[in-house]
Amino acid sequence: MRLNISHHPKHPIILIPLITLAALLLSTLTLDSASEPIRTVTGTITKVSDGDTIQLTTPEQTKLKVRLYGIDAPETPKINRQNGQVHQPGQPYGVEAQKALKDKIMGKHVKLEILDIDKYRCMVGMVWLNDRNINLEMVREGYAEAFIEYLKPPYCAEFLEVERKTRGVRLSVLSLPDYERPREFQKRLRFTELSNRWHVELLNDNEKRRLFNIS
């Protein structure tokens, strides 16, 4: 796996509401098939959050949060902006996947085919750098898995075939002996968080009962 990353100057953040764009896309969204893009836009990649999430800035300076369609990359550690501490652990090769995607498209002018919008109003789409399908490249190079739960025709067969070949001939996150799908990793973290919260609430309740002699 390539671990090199090219540095780039920081870009100013320009916050522009996306309500109009989201409403337009939602009005034309079809759930049965992802065969035709809802809309195609071009822009520059100004942020790479992890191995499958980016920010694209259009020529009009509208910033779109984009999740790469059809793939799921290992989670990166989440940092608390206030204290700089890690508040959620990442997965093995999560940082490497982020660096790989950054090295491919950071600061580059790309084409985005928007295929869906998730529940967080995040655009879900196919990213093209000239004739290179970046989504497929991330799977082909072993940095991400094919996201079978959300893949639809006509892309499903191609993504799964690329993943199958990657498992057999390349070093891939899928070949890790203790590989845990990002989807399952997130579920486990949420369950642990809820369990810890319930435990703290139970301890607090027991302490109140003790202080007030409530049996």
C-alpha positions in Angstrom: 0.0 0.0 0.0 1.2 3.5 -0.7 1.5 5.6 2.4 2.9 8.8 0.8 0.7 11.9 1.0 1.1 15.2 -0.8 0.8 18.3 1.3 -1.6 21.1 0.3 -2.3 24.7 1.5 -5.4 25.1 3.7 -8.5 26.3 2.0 -10.8 28.9 3.5 -14.1 27.4 4.6 -17.1 29.1 3.0 -20.4 27.9 4.5 -23.2 28.0 2.0 -26.6 26.5 2.7 -27.3 23.4 0.6 -31.1 23.3 1.2 -32.0 24.3 -2.4 -29.6 21.8 -3.9 -30.7 19.0 -1.6 -34.3 19.7 -2.3 -33.7 19.6 -6.0 -31.9 16.3 -5.8 -34.4 14.7 -3.4 -37.2 15.6 -5.8 -35.5 13.6 -8.6 -34.2 10.8 -6.4 -35.1 7.2 -7.5 -34.6 4.4 -5.0 -34.9 1.4 -7.2 -31.8 1.9 -9.3 -28.6 3.9 -9.4 -28.2 3.6 -13.2 -28.5 7.3 -14.0 -26.9 10.1 -12.0 -29.4 12.5 -10.4 -27.0 15.3 -11.3 -23.4 15.7 -12.4 -21.2 18.5 -11.0 -17.5 19.4 -11.2 -15.3 20.9 -8.6 -12.1 20.8 -6.6 -11.5 18.4 -3.7 -10.8 20.6 -0.7 -11.0 18.0 2.1 -10.6 14.3 2.5 -12.1 13.2 5.8 -11.4 9.5 5.5 -11.1 6.7 2.9 -14.6 7.2 1.6 -15.7 10.8 2.5 -14.6 14.0 0.9 -15.5 17.7 0.4 -16.0 19.0 -3.1 -16.0 22.8 -3.8 -17.8 23.9 -6.9 -16.8 26.8 -9.1 -19.5 28.8 -7.3 -17.7 28.0 -4.0 -20.5 25.7 -2.8 -19.0 23.1 -0.5 -20.5 19.6 -0.8 -19.9 16.8 1.6 -19.6 13.6 -0.5 -19.5 10.0 0.4 -18.0 7.7 -2.3 -20.7 5.5 -3.7 -20.4 1.7 -3.4 -17.4 1.5 -1.0 -16.8 1.4 2.7 -13.3 2.2 4.0 -11.9 1.5 7.5 -12.8 4.1 10.1 -10.2 6.8 11.1 -9.8 8.0 14.7 -12.2 10.8 15.6 -10.6 13.8 17.3 -12.4 16.2 19.7 -11.9 19.6 18.3 -12.0 21.3 21.7 -9.2 19.3 23.4 -7.5 17.6 20.5 -8.0 14.2 22.1 -9.2 11.0 20.4 -12.7 10.4 21.5 -13.4 7.5 19.1 -10.8 4.9 18.0 -10.2 4.1 14.4 -9.5 0.8 12.6 -6.3 -0.7 11.2 -5.5 0.9 7.9 -8.1 3.6 8.4 -5.4 6.3 8.2 -3.7 4.6 5.3 -6.9 4.6 3.3 -7.5 8.3 4.0 -3.9 9.1 2.9 -4.4 7.0 -0.3 -7.5 8.9 -1.3 -5.9 12.2 -0.4 -2.9 11.3 -2.6 -5.2 10.6 -5.5 -7.6 13.6 -5.5 -6.7 16.3 -3.0 -6.6 19.6 -4.8 -7.6 18.0 -8.1 -10.5 19.0 -10.4 -12.9 16.1 -10.6 -16.3 15.2 -11.9 -19.0 14.0 -9.4 -21.9 11.9 -10.5 -24.5 12.2 -7.7 -26.4 9.0 -7.3 -28.1 9.3 -4.0 -28.5 11.5 -0.9 -28.2 9.9 2.6 -30.2 10.7 5.7 -27.6 13.4 6.7 -28.0 15.3 3.4 -24.6 14.0 2.3 -24.2 13.5 -1.5 -23.4 9.9 -2.4 -21.7 9.6 -5.8 -19.1 8.4 -8.2 -15.9 10.4 -8.4 -14.0 10.6 -11.7 -10.6 12.0 -12.2 -10.3 12.2 -16.0 -11.2 8.6 -17.0 -10.3 7.1 -13.6 -13.1 5.8 -11.4 -11.7 6.7 -8.0 -14.4 4.6 -6.1 -13.3 1.5 -8.0 -9.6 2.3 -7.5 -10.0 2.4 -3.8 -11.5 -1.2 -3.9 -9.0 -2.4 -6.5 -6.0 -1.2 -4.4 -7.3 -2.8 -1.2 -8.2 0.3 0.7 -11.9 -0.3 0.9 -14.5 -3.0 0.6 -17.5 -3.0 -1.8 -20.5 -1.8 0.2 -22.8 -4.6 -0.8 -25.8 -3.3 1.3 -26.0 -0.2 -0.8 -24.7 -1.2 -4.2 -27.3 -1.3 -7.0 -27.3 -2.2 -10.7 -25.5 -1.6 -12.9 -22.6 -1.0 -10.6 -23.0 -4.0 -8.2 -21.5 -6.7 -10.3 -18.4 -4.7 -11.3 -17.6 -3.6 -7.7 -18.0 -7.1 -6.4 -15.9 -8.6 -9.1 -13.1 -6.1 -8.4 -13.3 -6.9 -4.7 -13.1 -10.6 -5.4 -10.0 -10.2 -7.5 -8.4 -7.9 -4.9 -8.9 -10.5 -2.2 -7.0 -13.1 -4.2 -4.0 -11.2 -5.6 -3.4 -8.0 -3.6 -2.7 -6.9 -0.1 -6.0 -5.7 1.1 -7.8 -4.6 4.3 -10.0 -7.6 3.5 -7.1 -10.0 3.9 -6.4 -8.9 7.5 -6.8 -11.9 9.8 -8.9 -9.9 12.3 -10.7 -7.7 9.7 -13.9 -6.2 10.9 -16.2 -4.5 8.5 -16.5 -0.7 9.1 -20.3 -1.2 9.3 -19.9 -3.7 12.1 -17.2 -1.7 13.8 -19.6 1.3 14.0 -22.4 -0.9 15.4 -20.0 -2.2 18.1 -18.9 1.2 19.1 -22.5 2.4 19.4 -23.5 -0.6 21.5 -20.5 -0.1 23.8 -21.3 3.6 24.2 -24.9 2.9 25.1 -23.9 0.1 27.5 -21.4 2.5 29.2 -24.1 5.2 29.4 -26.6 2.8 30.9 -24.0 1.6 33.4 -23.2 5.1 34.6 -26.9 6.0 34.9 -27.4 2.8 37.0 -24.5 3.7 39.3 -25.8 7.2 39.7 -29.3 5.8 40.5 -27.8 3.5 43.1 -25.8 6.3 44.7 -28.9 8.4 45.0 -30.7 5.6 46.7 -27.9 5.1 49.1 -27.7 8.8 50.0 -31.5 9.1 50.6 -31.8 5.6 52.2 -34.2 4.5 49.5 -34.5 0.7 49.4 
